Amino acid sequence: MNTKIRRIKKSGFSKTYIIIIAVILNIGLSLLMGYWSYSWLPIQASEASHYVDNLFAFETTIGTFIFLGCTGTMAWILVFNRAPKYDESNGEPLEGNLKLEIIWTIVPLLLVLGISTYSTRVNYKLENLGSKIKYDYGAEVPFVEEKKVFDYGPIDVISRQWNWEFVYPNGIHSSELHLPVDKKSNFRLITEDVIHSFYVPAFRLKQDIIPGSVITYSLTPTKEGVFRLRDAMFSGAYFSENQTNVIVESEEIFYKWIKETVKKELQNGLNPAGNLYQKRLRNGNRGWATVKPAPDPKVNDAGIESRPHDS
């Protein structure tokens, strides 16, 4: 009898050690997974990027901890509490374990509160990074001096089925969005037909564009390069073609582009969806019915459709 008691105590002691080691390994792997999660995302290219990435890493860490905890518990049961061979009887019901009920109530509560608190702080921070200026869509911004116009006047972002057009305060129209690095850029988001979505993955910011509304928006790019603007809202047959480039450059290069582009005549801008539609017509207009894409935008700078981009 004493031998049996010693074996039970020894077994319980060993299981306690296993649980402690498993929890430590779980914490370590969860932190490692959170660290790895940064490499899953595009490069950080705006003031908001690191806030969003930190939140994602935080949620990944907690999610990994919960996943490994659940699968580890299942593995524990399979190893230490598995029924004997050919035993098809039901296990004893677990009732009246107050300690277990407290644990599975308190732990999820703390996790949910932690995620919601951190998420709220990040959302509040992103809101503060946004524009504090409201623009009247019908008002014109006078062209006085290039830097002042850009700092205080918004860029109109016009979305259509399926192309983008950008109108700067001094009247320049372009198919690609040019922005100076480390300067807050203000926008008025406009759609001429259905719902679209202004989304640049490298900036970690996304804003839906609603018909009949002019939405103010702002961001501060922090890295020079060419990044991809995508329509993240399904807007019809060719919505996957509704992409263009965001070119972030130094102030010197940006204002040089402004001076050169303002002298150019209007020309047809980028319209990949229109090109595909014309190809469809040449092939007999076969297949499902689709909306005819909007005409080519008239712009001063048509951009380069094949321009390589960083993200």
C-alpha positions in Angstrom: 0.0 0.0 0.0 2.8 2.4 0.9 4.6 1.6 -2.4 1.4 2.4 -4.3 1.1 5.7 -2.5 4.7 6.6 -3.3 4.2 5.7 -6.9 1.1 8.0 -7.1 3.0 10.8 -5.4 6.0 10.3 -7.7 3.8 10.2 -10.8 2.0 13.4 -9.7 5.4 15.1 -9.0 6.6 14.1 -12.5 3.4 15.4 -14.1 3.7 18.7 -12.4 7.2 19.1 -13.8 5.9 18.2 -17.3 3.2 20.8 -17.0 5.6 23.5 -15.9 8.0 22.7 -18.8 5.1 22.6 -21.3 3.9 26.0 -20.1 7.4 27.5 -20.4 7.8 26.0 -23.9 4.4 27.3 -24.9 5.3 30.8 -23.8 8.6 30.7 -25.6 7.1 29.4 -28.8 4.3 31.9 -28.7 6.7 34.8 -28.3 8.8 33.4 -31.1 5.8 33.1 -33.4 4.9 36.7 -32.5 8.4 37.8 -33.5 8.2 35.8 -36.8 4.8 37.4 -37.6 6.5 40.7 -38.5 8.1 38.9 -41.5 4.7 37.9 -42.9 3.7 41.5 -43.5 4.8 43.9 -46.3 7.5 46.4 -45.5 6.6 49.3 -43.2 6.2 52.4 -45.2 4.0 54.8 -43.1 3.7 56.3 -39.7 0.9 53.9 -38.8 2.7 50.7 -39.9 4.5 49.8 -36.7 1.4 50.3 -34.6 -0.6 47.9 -36.7 2.2 45.4 -36.9 2.7 45.4 -33.1 -1.0 44.7 -32.6 -0.8 41.9 -35.1 2.2 40.4 -33.4 0.5 40.7 -30.0 -2.6 38.9 -31.3 -0.5 36.2 -33.0 1.4 35.6 -29.7 -1.9 35.2 -27.7 -3.4 33.1 -30.5 -0.4 30.8 -30.6 -0.5 30.4 -26.8 -4.1 29.4 -26.8 -3.7 27.0 -29.8 -0.7 25.3 -28.3 -2.4 25.2 -24.9 -5.5 23.5 -26.3 -3.6 21.0 -28.5 -1.2 20.3 -25.6 -4.1 19.5 -23.3 -5.5 17.1 -25.9 -2.1 15.5 -26.2 -1.8 15.2 -22.4 -5.2 13.4 -22.3 -4.2 11.0 -25.1 -1.0 10.1 -23.2 -2.0 10.1 -19.6 -5.7 9.6 -19.5 -6.4 7.4 -22.5 -8.9 4.6 -21.9 -7.6 1.0 -21.9 -7.9 -1.0 -25.1 -11.5 -2.2 -25.8 -12.9 0.1 -23.1 -16.0 1.7 -24.7 -17.6 2.9 -21.5 -18.3 6.6 -20.8 -15.9 8.5 -18.6 -17.0 9.9 -15.3 -18.7 13.3 -15.5 -16.6 16.2 -14.2 -18.8 18.2 -11.8 -18.2 20.6 -8.9 -14.6 21.5 -9.8 -14.8 25.2 -8.6 -11.1 25.8 -9.2 -11.4 24.7 -12.9 -14.5 26.8 -13.4 -12.7 29.9 -12.0 -9.7 29.3 -14.2 -11.6 28.9 -17.5 -13.6 32.0 -16.7 -10.8 34.3 -15.5 -8.2 33.4 -18.1 -10.4 34.1 -21.2 -11.7 37.2 -19.6 -8.2 38.6 -19.1 -7.2 37.6 -22.6 -10.2 39.3 -24.2 -9.8 42.4 -22.0 -6.1 42.6 -22.9 -6.7 42.3 -26.7 -9.6 44.8 -26.6 -7.7 47.3 -24.5 -4.6 47.2 -26.8 -6.7 47.3 -29.9 -8.6 50.3 -28.7 -5.3 52.1 -27.9 -4.0 51.3 -31.4 -7.2 52.5 -33.1 -7.2 55.7 -31.1 -3.6 56.3 -32.1 -4.4 55.7 -35.8 -7.3 58.1 -35.5 -5.0 60.8 -34.1 -2.6 60.2 -37.0 -5.5 61.0 -39.4 -6.5 64.4 -40.8 -8.0 67.0 -38.4 -9.2 69.1 -41.4 -12.6 68.8 -43.1 -12.8 69.9 -46.7 -15.7 71.3 -48.6 -15.9 69.3 -51.9 -17.0 72.4 -53.8 -14.3 74.7 -52.5 -11.2 75.4 -54.5 -7.8 75.6 -53.0 -5.8 78.5 -54.4 -2.4 77.8 -55.9 0.0 80.2 -54.1 3.2 78.4 -53.5 3.9 74.7 -54.1 4.9 73.5 -50.7 2.0 75.4 -49.0 -0.5 74.0 -51.4 0.6 70.5 -50.8 0.8 70.9 -47.0 -2.6 72.4 -46.6 -4.6 71.4 -49.6 -6.0 67.9 -50.2 -5.4 65.6 -53.1 -8.6 64.3 -54.7 -8.5 60.5 -55.0 -11.1 59.6 -57.7 -12.0 55.9 -58.0 -14.0 54.4 -60.8 -14.8 51.0 -62.4 -11.9 50.4 -62.8 -9.2 53.0 -62.7 -7.7 55.6 -60.3 -7.2 59.3 -60.9 -5.4 61.8 -58.6 -6.0 65.5 -58.8 -3.5 67.8 -56.9 -4.4 71.3 -55.6 -2.7 73.0 -58.4 -4.7 71.1 -61.0 -2.3 68.3 -61.9 -4.0 65.0 -62.9 -2.0 61.7 -62.6 -2.6 58.0 -62.9 0.0 57.3 -60.2 -0.1 58.8 -56.7 3.1 60.8 -55.9 3.8 61.7 -52.3 6.8 63.3 -50.5 8.4 61.2 -47.8 7.9 62.1 -44.1 5.1 64.7 -44.9 1.4 64.3 -43.9 -0.6 64.0 -47.1 -4.3 64.8 -47.0 -6.9 63.3 -49.3 -10.5 63.6 -50.4 -11.7 60.2 -51.4 -14.4 60.2 -54.1 -16.1 57.5 -56.1 -18.0 58.1 -59.3 -19.9 54.9 -59.3 -19.9 52.1 -56.7 -18.1 51.4 -53.4 -14.4 51.2 -53.7 -11.6 50.9 -51.1 -8.4 52.8 -50.8 -5.8 50.3 -49.5 -2.0 50.4 -49.6 -0.7 47.3 -47.8 2.7 48.9 -47.0 0.9 51.8 -45.3 -1.4 49.5 -43.2 -4.3 51.8 -43.8 -7.6 51.1 -45.6 -10.6 53.3 -46.2 -13.8 52.5 -48.0 -15.0 55.1 -50.5 -18.8 55.5 -50.4 -20.9 56.8 -53.3 -22.4 60.2 -52.6 -19.8 61.0 -49.9 -16.5 62.8 -49.8 -14.3 61.2 -47.2 -11.3 63.0 -45.7 -8.2 60.9 -45.1 -4.6 61.4 -44.4 -1.4 59.4 -44.0 2.3 60.1 -43.5 4.6 57.9 -45.7 8.0 57.2 -44.0 9.9 55.2 -46.6 10.8 56.1 -50.2 9.8 53.6 -52.8 7.0 52.4 -55.1 4.1 50.8 -53.3 0.9 49.3 -54.7 -2.5 50.8 -54.2 -5.3 48.2 -54.5 -9.0 48.3 -54.5 -9.9 46.1 -51.5 -13.6 46.2 -52.1 -15.2 43.9 -54.8 -16.6 46.4 -57.3 -17.3 44.2 -60.4 -15.7 42.0 -62.9 -12.5 43.8 -63.4 -11.9 45.0 -59.8 -8.6 43.0 -59.5 -7.2 45.3 -62.2 -8.1 48.4 -60.2 -4.5 49.0 -59.0 -1.9 51.6 -59.5 1.4 52.8 -57.9 2.1 55.1 -55.0 5.4 56.7 -55.5 7.0 58.0 -52.3 10.0 60.3 -53.0 12.1 63.0 -51.4 10.6 66.5 -51.2 13.1 67.7 -53.8 12.2 65.0 -56.4 8.5 65.4 -55.6 8.4 69.2 -56.2 10.6 68.7 -59.3 7.9 66.3 -60.6 5.2 68.9 -59.7 7.0 71.6 -61.8 7.6 69.3 -64.8 4.1 67.7 -64.8 2.1 70.9 -64.6 3.5 71.9 -68.0 2.3 68.7 -69.7 -0.8 68.4 -71.8 -3.7 66.0 -70.8 -3.4 62.5 -72.2 -5.0 59.1 -71.6 -4.0 57.6 -68.3 -3.7 54.0 -67.1 -6.7 51.8 -67.6 -5.8 48.1 -67.5 -9.5 47.1 -67.2 -10.4 49.1 -70.3 -7.6 47.2 -72.2 -9.0 43.9 -71.1 -12.5 44.9 -72.1 -11.4 45.9 -75.6 -9.7 42.6 -75.9 -12.9 40.9 -74.9 -14.8 42.8 -77.6 -12.2 41.8 -80.2 -12.8 38.2 -79.3 -16.5 38.4 -79.8 -17.7 39.7 -76.4 -18.2 36.2 -75.2 -18.8 35.1 -71.5 -20.8 36.6 -68.7 -22.2 40.0 -69.1 -20.1 42.7 -67.4 -20.2 46.5 -66.8 -18.3 48.5 -69.4 -15.2 50.0 -67.7 -15.0 53.8 -67.3 -13.1 55.6 -70.1 -9.4 56.3 -69.7 -8.8 59.1 -67.2 -7.4 62.3 -68.7 -4.1 63.1 -66.9 -0.9 65.1 -67.2 1.2 62.1 -66.1 0.0 58.7 -67.4 2.5 56.8 -65.3 4.1 53.5 -66.2 1.9 50.4 -65.9 4.8 47.9 -65.8 6.7 49.9 -63.1 8.2 47.5 -60.5 7.0 48.1 -57.0 8.3 47.2 -53.6 5.1 45.9 -52.0 
